[in-house]
Amino acid sequence: MYPGAGKNFVYPTLGLAGESGEVAEVVKRVIRDKNGLADEETKAALIKELGDVLWYLAQIAAEFGLSFDEIAVTNIEKLRSRKERGMLHGKGDNR
């Protein structure tokens, strides 16, 4: 699948960065070429690129022994805490 799979978190992390850029390119072309209106061709391109993003994200999680459930629950708890403390605005994870 990739060099050092199972003991190499760098490769899928770089893959995620690259594929995220490809998602951004699809969105950029919608704005530049299609007046901001996503058509079926755009949606098909996004499905492919988001699938790649999802795959790399899953590989990073697997490299660290994390489940999507654990990641999602932790994120929801973080957002809930921010909301309760009135800290949804701002920047950085530790707000």
C-alpha positions, 0 to 999 in steps of 0.5 A, a space after each residue: 500500500 505504501 512504504 513502511 505501512 504499519 510503522 510509517 505515519 509520515 507517508 500517509 500524512 504527506 499524502 493527506 496534505 497532497 490530496 487536500 490540495 487536490 480537493 481545494 483545486 476542485 473547489 477553486 475551479 468551481 469558483 473560477 470556471 463555473 461561477 461557484 456552481 458545482 455540477 455533476 462533473 464537479 461532484 464526481 471529481 470531489 467524490 474521487 478526491 475526498 475518497 483519497 483524503 478519507 483513505 489517507 486519514 484512515 491510514 494515519 489513524 491506523 498508524 497511531 492505533 486510533 479509531 474514527 469513533 474515538 476521533 469523532 467523540 473526542 472532537 465533539 467533546 472538544 467542540 461542546 466544551 468550547 461552546 459551553 465556555 463561549 470559546 467557539 471563536 478564535 484560533 488554536 486547539 487550546 481555547 
